[in-house]
Amino acid sequence: MPLSSVSLLALHRAPLPTLPPTSNYPPPPPRSRALLLPRRRGVSRLPVSRTRAVAGDDMAAAAAAATELPPTLLEYMGQVGAADDLVVLVAHIQSACKRIAVLVASPGNAELSRGKAGGGAAVAAGRDAPKPLDELSNEIILSSLRRSGKVAVMASEENDLPIWVSNDGPYVVVTDPLDGSRNIEVSIPTGTIFGIYNRLAELDHLPEEERAQLNSLQSGTHLVASGYVLYSSATIFCISFGAGTHGFTLDHLTGEFVLTHPSIQIPPRGQIYSVNDARYFDWPEGLRKYIDTIRQGKGQHPKKYSARYVCSLVADFHRTLIYGGVAMNPRDHLRLVYEANPLSFLAEQAGGRGSDGKSRILSIQPVKLHQRLPLFLGGMEDMLELESYGDVQQKVNPGYEKNH
Ligand SMILES: O=P(O)(O)OC[C@H]1O[C@](O)(COP(=O)(O)O)[C@@H](O)[C@@H]1O
């Protein structure tokens, strides 16, 4: 059945099971063993002949087990009353991300990623040349968005210009299809980041190119939803529709993303800072002082902070969302439209903050599609302390080649 007629199948609008909000640190207890078993939908949906075959006690046990199952991502969207168009769109994004998850975990991934650097085994030319993983991921996402029938424009970090997809699509999607792909060869986590806006009908009279640009340059305050998928030891789909940030983990037995991290709250104070601190000597005075202070335990939080830096934005952000602290890239490197806005939306929806070191990210009006800026994401108290140092944006960036 095509996903577009997911029609929201029998997205039963039963009340949500009462899972506690994600208490981030220490991490949540392991999921019940029932989740490790092949997924059984509600017993009431079994054909009558089959339900009759189930003996009384078994029936009761099966019913109890079924009602304990946390919802899948699409069930969750049905339960919270998400618009049908949005459910169809997210269904297509999740199916694209499942394909990317398989791709990054496949034996050929290293060869594909070497193709990007023009070295390694990528000797075939033209159409036969292996495509770098981020280009392939881009194509996977684009074709899923096309098939959804719900997208007017897609703007991707991988394309110079936004792509006008369909005149009928109600949504605009911005995406970094595979962030951190330089880490693929060594199996370090990667991720897909996306943001969803409403298509601006008032621009429909403009020429296509201009319409596509302006639809893609909406400020983060207009996000309808944003999310990321982390490809790591678990594949996790984190999303916000503007009412909290929620995490769904891919259950490989059923192929479903199931709710594992409801209502994530970033601890206002963490004990981790995340930055490429080989660049310490290029940092401004304020940032150096901040980091020196917190790692000695002399900041507003009288604890010595630890350093963690994966150098893969989705992984560094995911850890920050769960454990707190601050994840940052103080140089003009990460992109406002594809990375900073979607992640800041998730951070805010989890009670945290996304900033360029001075201002709230979501309030910055993008002027260029590939605009880059310093990015700081984290728990509220940690972020306010960091910003109080004033001078935290790295202005110089000498001597670093982007070759690994
Ligand atoms: O080299 P830096 O400044 O540490 O930047 C690392 C960051 O760059 C990224 O790899 C993204 O860079 P690209 O968008 O060029 O792939 C992030 O995943 C990571 O957080």
The ligand as a Tripos MOL2 file, in Angstrom:
@<TRIPOS>MOLECULE
LIG
   20    20     1     0     0
SMALL
NO_CHARGES

@<TRIPOS>ATOM
      1 O1         35.3610   20.8390   12.3300 O.co2     1 LIG1
      2 P1         34.4420   21.2570   13.4260 P.3       1 LIG1
      3 O2         34.3850   22.7350   13.5940 O.co2     1 LIG1
      4 O3         34.7420   20.5580   14.7000 O.co2     1 LIG1
      5 O4         32.9940   20.8940   12.9110 O.3       1 LIG1
      6 C1         32.4120   19.6500   13.1300 C.3       1 LIG1
      7 C2         30.9790   19.7260   12.7550 C.3       1 LIG1
      8 O5         30.8710   19.7040   11.3540 O.3       1 LIG1
      9 C3         29.9420   18.7080   10.9580 C.3       1 LIG1
     10 O6         30.6510   17.5830   10.5550 O.3       1 LIG1
     11 C4         29.0800   19.2250    9.8540 C.3       1 LIG1
     12 O7         29.9170   19.6370    8.7970 O.3       1 LIG1
     13 P2         29.3980   19.4850    7.3140 P.3       1 LIG1
     14 O8         28.0550   20.1600    7.2930 O.co2     1 LIG1
     15 O9         30.4070   20.1850    6.4780 O.co2     1 LIG1
     16 O10        29.2930   18.0180    7.0470 O.co2     1 LIG1
     17 C5         29.1450   18.3910   12.2150 C.3       1 LIG1
     18 O11        28.5890   17.1040   12.1970 O.3       1 LIG1
     19 C6         30.1780   18.5710   13.2880 C.3       1 LIG1
     20 O12        29.5680   18.9040   14.4950 O.3       1 LIG1
@<TRIPOS>BOND
     1     1     2 2
     2     2     3 1
     3     2     4 1
     4     2     5 1
     5     5     6 1
     6     6     7 1
     7     7     8 1
     8     7    19 1
     9     8     9 1
    10     9    10 1
    11     9    11 1
    12     9    17 1
    13    11    12 1
    14    12    13 1
    15    13    14 2
    16    13    15 1
    17    13    16 1
    18    17    18 1
    19    17    19 1
    20    19    20 1
@<TRIPOS>SUBSTRUCTURE
     1 LIG1         1 GROUP 0 **** ****
